[in-house]
Amino acid sequence: MGFVKTIENIWKIEDLRKRILTTFFFVVIYRFGAHVVLPGVNPADLDALKHTASGGLIGLLDMFSGGAFANASIFALGIMPYISASIVIQLLGIALPYFQKLQKEGESGRNKLNQYTRYLTVAILLFQGPAYLMGALGSAAPGGLWSFYIPSTIILAGGSMFVLWLGERITDKGIGNGVSFIILVGIIARLPHALANEFMSRLSDQAGGLIVFLLEIVFLLFVIAMAILLVQGTRKIPVQYAKRIVGNKQYGGARQYIPLKVNAANVMPIIFAQAIMFIPIAIAGFTTADQTGWFMRSLTDNTSWLYCTIFALLIILFTWFYTAITINPVQMADELKRNNGFIPGIKPGKKTADYIDDIMSRITLPGSLFLALVAILPAFASLVGISTEFSHFFGGTSLLILVGVVLDTLQQIESHLLMRHYDGLLKSGRIKGRTGSIAAY
């Protein structure tokens, strides 16, 4: 009855109801476009592409696009080119003074950076489009430079930018972060099919039966619990505020806490690393199987030891890097000093900044290792006999995005409920999302 009452409360709030319905409308448009095949491509000739997209990195890319990649749809390239462009622009903000200046200019600087991100996205799409048409479609492509490749590249680029527009409309008019939500929808769209195929395969005599399938589900729930802990884990630093007496009123004197997240970078390190690991796929699209060597084949196989090692190292490095550029201990120390706050036993100023930096270093190392472990769990799941399609849900980018975006969305819904004096979604306490850091992209 409590769940039904919560749904009724959600429906009573007009603004929240409109946002949920708007989000649902945009999601329906996105899912419809994922099944609209490129002009000139015969859907009956896509068996080879669908077989290739059932595993490996191609399967992961197909998951992010919600099956649009394997369907050769107008949304085949999905939102990933925009994410790659966002990563490059963020890196330029560290390397080039011009982009650093834009980051500090407030709203006008952000608008300029968003404009550059879109320009770069189009450039990436114009490179990935022909690579997809020549490498992924293969014989399914009817051929002809002017009659197929150039028009199809323009359609793919336009489709990807339209998906980005849908994501932005969800952010403005709907619920949750739009770009993250688009990726979430693509992941969830593949879950029923993957779960059904794994269930049917386990029922066969050779696959272990229903007991093995139930053990897989239990392990999946355990991994989800690990991912939730990784998303929500924090280290609290006590902060004491000095007492101030103004007239007859006393201000300050209360003790509060600074919550430092164990995984302050959220899923960004995995996305950074994944974007780099997608590069060999784009290169392989311009070569034949005979021209591809062992090294390149290993980099396109997410179960190989070489891929897992490089992927894990990139995640650890990007976790340290992204945490360093998003959390500024000096700024935090200055804010505390400006508000008459201090950490008990630590002198304000540089000593406080060094203390916060030391704490962040201590919790970032185990957080990065834990994040790398979760990221490569799908490879181990595939090696123990779990189907490649279903193994993607046992960790990696897909699971962390799913957990993080769901928690963020539920937190926004709960905020609307509490603001209107309704009960939250959980009686045991408020839902913790990734507040204080950026969303999935």
C-alpha positions as CSV (number, residue, x, y, z in Angstrom):
1,M,0.0,0.0,0.0
2,G,2.9,2.4,0.7
3,F,4.1,2.1,-2.9
4,V,0.6,2.8,-4.3
5,K,0.4,5.8,-2.0
6,T,3.7,7.1,-3.2
7,I,2.6,6.8,-6.8
8,E,-0.6,8.7,-6.0
9,N,1.5,11.5,-4.3
10,I,3.7,11.7,-7.4
11,W,0.7,12.0,-9.7
12,K,-0.9,14.7,-7.5
13,I,2.1,17.1,-8.1
14,E,1.3,18.7,-11.4
15,D,4.9,19.9,-12.2
16,L,6.4,16.4,-11.4
17,R,3.6,14.7,-13.4
18,K,4.3,16.9,-16.4
19,R,8.0,16.3,-16.2
20,I,7.6,12.5,-16.0
21,L,5.2,12.4,-18.9
22,T,7.5,14.7,-21.0
23,T,10.4,12.4,-20.2
24,F,8.4,9.4,-21.3
25,F,7.4,11.1,-24.5
26,F,11.0,11.9,-25.5
27,V,12.1,8.4,-24.6
28,V,9.4,6.9,-26.9
29,I,10.7,9.1,-29.7
30,Y,14.2,7.9,-29.1
31,R,13.2,4.2,-29.0
32,F,11.2,4.7,-32.2
33,G,14.2,6.3,-34.0
34,A,16.4,3.4,-32.8
35,H,14.5,1.1,-35.2
36,V,14.4,3.4,-38.2
37,V,16.9,1.8,-40.6
38,L,19.1,3.9,-42.9
39,P,17.7,4.5,-46.4
40,G,19.0,1.9,-48.8
41,V,19.9,-0.7,-46.2
42,N,17.9,-4.0,-46.2
43,P,17.2,-5.1,-42.6
44,A,17.3,-8.7,-43.8
45,D,21.1,-8.3,-44.6
46,L,22.0,-7.2,-41.0
47,D,22.5,-10.7,-39.6
48,A,26.3,-10.4,-39.7
49,L,26.2,-7.0,-37.9
50,K,23.8,-8.3,-35.2
51,H,26.1,-11.3,-34.6
52,T,29.1,-9.1,-34.3
53,A,27.2,-6.7,-32.0
54,S,26.3,-9.5,-29.6
55,G,29.7,-9.5,-27.9
56,G,33.0,-7.6,-27.3
57,L,33.3,-3.9,-27.4
58,I,30.9,-3.7,-30.4
59,G,28.3,-5.3,-28.1
60,L,29.0,-2.6,-25.4
61,L,28.7,0.1,-28.0
62,D,25.4,-1.4,-29.2
63,M,24.1,-1.5,-25.6
64,F,24.8,2.3,-25.2
65,S,22.8,3.0,-28.4
66,G,19.9,0.7,-27.2
67,G,20.4,-1.7,-30.2
68,A,20.4,1.2,-32.7
69,F,24.0,0.2,-33.7
70,A,23.0,-3.3,-34.7
71,N,19.8,-2.2,-36.4
72,A,21.8,0.2,-38.7
73,S,19.3,2.9,-37.6
74,I,19.5,6.7,-38.0
75,F,20.6,6.8,-34.3
76,A,23.3,4.1,-34.7
77,L,26.1,6.3,-33.4
78,G,24.1,7.4,-30.4
79,I,25.3,9.8,-27.8
80,M,28.9,8.5,-27.5
81,P,30.4,11.0,-30.0
82,Y,29.2,13.9,-27.8
83,I,30.6,12.3,-24.7
84,S,34.0,11.9,-26.5
85,A,33.9,15.5,-27.5
86,S,33.0,16.6,-23.9
87,I,36.0,14.6,-22.7
88,V,38.4,16.3,-25.1
89,I,37.1,19.8,-24.3
90,Q,37.5,19.1,-20.5
91,L,41.1,18.0,-21.2
92,L,41.7,21.1,-23.2
93,G,40.5,23.1,-20.2
94,I,43.5,21.8,-18.3
95,A,46.1,22.1,-21.1
96,L,45.3,25.4,-22.8
97,P,45.0,28.8,-21.1
98,Y,42.2,29.9,-23.5
99,F,39.9,27.1,-22.4
100,Q,40.8,27.6,-18.8
101,K,39.7,31.2,-19.1
102,L,36.4,30.1,-20.6
103,Q,35.8,27.8,-17.7
104,K,36.1,30.7,-15.3
105,E,33.8,33.1,-17.2
106,G,30.6,31.7,-15.8
107,E,27.5,31.3,-18.0
108,S,29.0,32.9,-21.1
109,G,32.1,30.7,-20.9
110,R,30.0,27.6,-20.5
111,N,27.9,28.5,-23.5
112,K,31.1,29.0,-25.6
113,L,32.5,25.6,-24.4
114,N,29.2,23.9,-25.2
115,Q,29.4,25.5,-28.7
116,Y,32.9,24.1,-29.2
117,T,31.8,20.7,-27.9
118,R,29.0,20.5,-30.5
119,Y,31.5,21.5,-33.3
120,L,33.8,18.8,-32.2
121,T,31.0,16.3,-32.0
122,V,30.1,17.0,-35.6
123,A,33.7,16.5,-36.6
124,I,33.9,13.2,-34.7
125,L,30.6,12.1,-36.4
126,L,31.9,12.8,-39.8
127,F,34.8,10.5,-39.0
128,Q,32.9,7.8,-37.3
129,G,30.0,7.8,-39.8
130,P,32.1,6.4,-42.8
131,A,34.0,4.1,-40.4
132,Y,30.6,2.6,-39.3
133,L,29.3,2.3,-42.8
134,M,32.4,0.6,-44.2
135,G,33.4,-1.4,-41.2
136,A,30.2,-2.4,-39.5
137,L,27.7,-2.7,-42.3
138,G,30.1,-4.4,-44.7
139,S,28.1,-6.2,-47.4
140,A,24.8,-4.8,-46.1
141,A,25.9,-1.4,-47.4
142,P,24.5,-1.0,-51.0
143,G,27.6,1.0,-52.1
144,G,28.0,4.2,-54.0
145,L,29.9,7.2,-52.7
146,W,27.3,9.9,-53.7
147,S,24.2,7.7,-53.6
148,F,24.8,6.0,-50.1
149,Y,27.9,6.9,-48.1
150,I,27.7,10.7,-48.1
151,P,23.9,10.9,-47.5
152,S,24.1,8.2,-44.9
153,T,27.0,9.9,-43.1
154,I,24.9,13.1,-43.0
155,I,21.9,11.2,-41.7
156,L,24.0,9.5,-39.0
157,A,25.4,12.8,-37.9
158,G,22.0,14.4,-37.9
159,G,20.5,11.5,-35.9
160,S,23.2,11.7,-33.3
161,M,22.7,15.4,-32.8
162,F,19.0,14.9,-32.6
163,V,19.6,12.4,-29.8
164,L,21.7,15.1,-28.1
165,W,18.8,17.5,-28.5
166,L,16.4,15.0,-26.9
167,G,18.8,14.7,-24.0
168,E,18.9,18.4,-23.5
169,R,15.1,18.6,-23.6
170,I,14.8,15.9,-21.0
171,T,17.2,17.9,-18.8
172,D,15.1,21.1,-19.2
173,K,11.6,19.8,-19.3
174,G,11.8,16.3,-17.9
175,I,13.3,14.5,-14.9
176,G,17.0,13.7,-14.4
177,N,20.0,14.4,-16.5
178,G,19.0,14.0,-20.2
179,V,22.2,12.7,-21.7
180,S,22.6,10.2,-18.8
181,F,19.0,9.2,-19.1
182,I,19.4,8.5,-22.9
183,I,22.3,6.1,-22.1
184,L,20.2,4.5,-19.3
185,V,17.3,3.9,-21.6
186,G,19.6,2.2,-24.1
187,I,21.0,0.0,-21.4
188,I,17.7,-1.0,-20.0
189,A,16.3,-1.7,-23.5
190,R,18.8,-4.6,-23.8
191,L,18.2,-6.1,-20.4
192,P,15.0,-8.0,-21.0
193,H,16.4,-9.7,-24.2
194,A,19.7,-10.5,-22.5
195,L,17.9,-11.9,-19.4
196,A,15.5,-14.0,-21.5
197,N,18.3,-15.5,-23.6
198,E,20.4,-16.3,-20.5
199,F,17.4,-18.0,-18.9
200,M,16.7,-20.1,-22.0
201,S,20.3,-21.1,-22.4
202,R,20.6,-22.2,-18.8
203,L,17.5,-24.4,-19.1
204,S,19.3,-26.5,-21.7
205,D,20.9,-29.7,-20.4
206,Q,24.5,-28.6,-21.1
207,A,24.2,-25.1,-19.4
208,G,23.7,-26.0,-15.8
209,G,20.0,-25.6,-15.4
210,L,17.9,-23.2,-13.3
211,I,20.2,-23.4,-10.2
212,V,23.1,-21.8,-12.1
213,F,20.8,-19.1,-13.4
214,L,19.6,-18.3,-9.9
215,L,23.2,-18.1,-8.7
216,E,23.9,-15.7,-11.5
217,I,21.0,-13.5,-10.4
218,V,22.2,-13.6,-6.8
219,F,25.7,-12.6,-7.9
220,L,24.2,-9.8,-10.1
221,L,22.4,-8.4,-7.1
222,F,25.6,-8.5,-5.1
223,V,27.4,-6.6,-7.8
224,I,24.6,-4.0,-7.9
225,A,24.9,-3.6,-4.1
226,M,28.7,-3.0,-4.6
227,A,28.0,-0.4,-7.2
228,I,25.5,1.4,-4.9
229,L,28.2,1.5,-2.1
230,L,30.7,2.8,-4.6
231,V,28.3,5.6,-5.8
232,Q,27.2,6.6,-2.3
233,G,30.4,5.9,-0.2
234,T,31.7,9.0,1.6
235,R,34.3,10.0,4.2
236,K,33.0,12.8,6.5
237,I,35.4,15.4,7.9
238,P,34.1,17.2,11.0
239,V,33.9,21.0,10.7
240,Q,33.4,23.4,13.7
241,Y,32.0,26.9,13.1
242,A,33.1,29.7,15.5
243,K,30.5,31.5,17.6
244,R,29.5,35.0,16.6
245,I,27.2,37.2,18.6
246,V,25.4,40.0,16.7
247,G,23.2,42.0,19.0
248,N,21.2,39.6,21.0
249,K,21.6,36.7,18.6
250,Q,24.3,34.0,18.4
251,Y,25.4,32.6,15.1
252,G,27.6,29.6,14.4
253,G,29.0,27.2,17.0
254,A,27.5,24.2,15.3
255,R,29.5,21.2,14.2
256,Q,28.9,20.0,10.6
257,Y,30.6,17.6,8.2
258,I,32.2,17.8,4.8
259,P,31.2,14.7,2.9
260,L,34.2,13.6,0.6
261,K,33.1,10.9,-1.8
262,V,35.1,7.8,-2.1
263,N,34.4,7.8,-5.8
264,A,34.3,11.6,-6.4
265,A,34.7,11.1,-10.2
266,N,31.7,8.9,-10.4
267,V,31.5,7.0,-13.7
268,M,33.6,9.6,-15.6
269,P,37.0,7.6,-15.4
270,I,35.3,4.6,-17.0
271,I,33.8,6.7,-19.7
272,F,37.1,8.4,-20.4
273,A,38.9,5.0,-20.6
274,Q,36.1,3.5,-22.6
275,A,36.3,6.3,-25.2
276,I,40.0,5.6,-25.6
277,M,39.4,1.9,-25.9
278,F,36.8,2.5,-28.7
279,I,39.6,4.0,-30.9
280,P,40.9,0.6,-32.0
281,I,37.4,-0.3,-33.2
282,A,37.3,2.8,-35.4
283,I,40.8,2.0,-36.8
284,A,39.8,-1.7,-37.3
285,G,36.8,-0.4,-39.4
286,F,39.2,0.6,-42.1
287,T,41.1,-2.7,-42.2
288,T,40.3,-6.3,-43.0
289,A,40.5,-9.3,-40.6
290,D,43.7,-10.5,-42.4
291,Q,45.4,-7.1,-41.9
292,T,44.5,-7.0,-38.1
293,G,47.4,-8.2,-35.9
294,W,47.3,-9.9,-32.5
295,F,47.7,-6.6,-30.6
296,M,44.8,-4.9,-32.4
297,R,42.5,-8.0,-32.0
298,S,43.3,-8.0,-28.2
299,L,42.4,-4.4,-27.9
300,T,39.0,-5.0,-29.5
301,D,38.3,-8.1,-27.3
302,N,37.0,-7.0,-23.8
303,T,37.8,-10.4,-22.4
304,S,41.5,-10.4,-23.3
305,W,44.1,-9.9,-20.5
306,L,45.7,-7.1,-22.4
307,Y,42.4,-5.2,-22.8
308,C,41.5,-5.6,-19.1
309,T,45.0,-4.6,-17.9
310,I,45.1,-1.4,-20.1
311,F,41.4,-0.6,-19.3
312,A,42.0,-1.0,-15.5
313,L,45.1,1.2,-15.5
314,L,43.4,3.9,-17.5
315,I,40.5,3.9,-15.0
316,I,42.9,4.3,-12.1
317,L,44.8,7.1,-13.8
318,F,41.7,8.9,-14.9
319,T,40.2,8.6,-11.4
320,W,43.2,10.4,-9.9
321,F,43.2,12.9,-12.7
322,Y,39.5,13.7,-12.7
323,T,39.3,13.9,-8.9
324,A,42.3,16.4,-8.9
325,I,40.6,18.7,-11.4
326,T,37.1,18.6,-9.9
327,I,38.0,18.9,-6.2
328,N,40.0,21.9,-5.1
329,P,41.2,21.6,-1.5
330,V,42.5,25.2,-1.5
331,Q,39.1,26.6,-2.5
332,M,37.4,24.4,0.2
333,A,39.8,25.7,2.8
334,D,39.2,29.3,1.8
335,E,35.5,28.8,1.9
336,L,35.7,27.4,5.5
337,K,37.9,30.3,6.6
338,R,35.6,32.8,5.0
339,N,32.7,31.4,6.9
340,N,34.5,31.2,10.3
341,G,34.8,27.4,10.0
342,F,37.7,25.2,10.8
343,I,38.6,21.5,11.2
344,P,39.3,20.7,14.9
345,G,43.0,20.3,15.5
346,I,44.0,21.7,12.1
347,K,45.1,25.3,11.5
348,P,43.0,27.3,8.9
349,G,44.5,28.0,5.5
350,K,47.2,26.0,4.0
351,K,47.2,23.3,6.7
352,T,43.5,22.7,6.2
353,A,44.0,22.5,2.4
354,D,46.9,20.0,2.9
355,Y,44.7,17.9,5.3
356,I,41.8,17.8,2.9
357,D,44.2,16.9,0.0
358,D,45.7,14.1,2.1
359,I,42.3,12.7,3.0
360,M,41.3,12.7,-0.7
361,S,44.5,10.9,-1.7
362,R,43.8,8.2,0.9
363,I,40.2,7.5,-0.2
364,T,40.8,8.0,-3.9
365,L,43.3,5.0,-4.2
366,P,40.9,2.3,-2.8
367,G,38.0,4.0,-4.7
368,S,39.9,3.8,-8.0
369,L,40.9,0.2,-7.4
370,F,37.3,-0.7,-6.6
371,L,36.1,1.2,-9.7
372,A,38.6,-0.7,-11.9
373,L,37.5,-4.0,-10.4
374,V,33.8,-3.3,-11.1
375,A,34.7,-2.1,-14.6
376,I,36.4,-5.4,-15.6
377,L,33.9,-7.7,-13.9
378,P,32.0,-8.3,-17.3
379,A,35.2,-9.9,-18.7
380,F,35.3,-12.4,-15.8
381,A,31.6,-13.1,-16.1
382,S,32.1,-14.0,-19.8
383,L,35.0,-16.3,-18.9
384,V,33.0,-18.3,-16.4
385,G,30.3,-19.1,-19.0
386,I,27.8,-16.2,-18.8
387,S,26.6,-15.1,-22.2
388,T,28.4,-12.0,-23.5
389,E,25.2,-10.0,-23.8
390,F,24.2,-10.7,-20.2
391,S,27.7,-10.3,-18.8
392,H,27.7,-6.5,-19.6
393,F,25.3,-6.0,-16.7
394,F,27.7,-7.5,-14.2
395,G,29.8,-4.4,-14.0
396,G,31.5,-1.8,-16.1
397,T,30.1,1.4,-17.4
398,S,26.6,0.0,-18.0
399,L,26.0,-1.0,-14.4
400,L,27.5,2.1,-12.8
401,I,25.5,4.4,-15.2
402,L,22.4,2.4,-14.4
403,V,22.8,2.6,-10.7
404,G,24.0,6.3,-10.7
405,V,21.3,7.6,-13.0
406,V,18.5,5.7,-11.2
407,L,19.6,7.1,-7.8
408,D,19.9,10.6,-9.2
409,T,16.4,10.4,-10.8
410,L,14.8,8.9,-7.7
411,Q,16.5,11.7,-5.6
412,Q,14.9,14.4,-7.8
413,I,11.5,12.7,-7.5
414,E,11.9,12.5,-3.7
415,S,12.9,16.2,-3.6
416,H,9.7,17.1,-5.3
417,L,7.7,15.0,-2.8
418,L,9.4,16.4,0.2
419,M,9.1,20.0,-1.1
420,R,5.3,19.5,-1.2
421,H,5.3,17.9,2.3
422,Y,4.8,14.4,1.1
423,D,6.6,11.3,2.4
424,G,9.8,10.4,0.6
425,L,10.3,7.2,-1.4
426,L,12.0,5.4,1.5
427,K,11.0,5.3,5.1
428,S,14.5,4.4,6.3
429,G,16.0,7.6,5.1
430,R,16.5,9.9,2.1
431,I,18.0,8.5,-1.2
432,K,21.6,9.5,-1.8
433,G,22.4,10.3,-5.4
434,R,25.6,11.8,-6.8
435,T,24.8,15.3,-5.5
436,G,27.8,17.5,-5.5
437,S,29.4,16.1,-8.6
438,I,28.5,16.0,-12.3
439,A,26.1,13.6,-13.9
440,A,27.1,10.6,-15.9
441,Y,28.5,12.4,-18.8
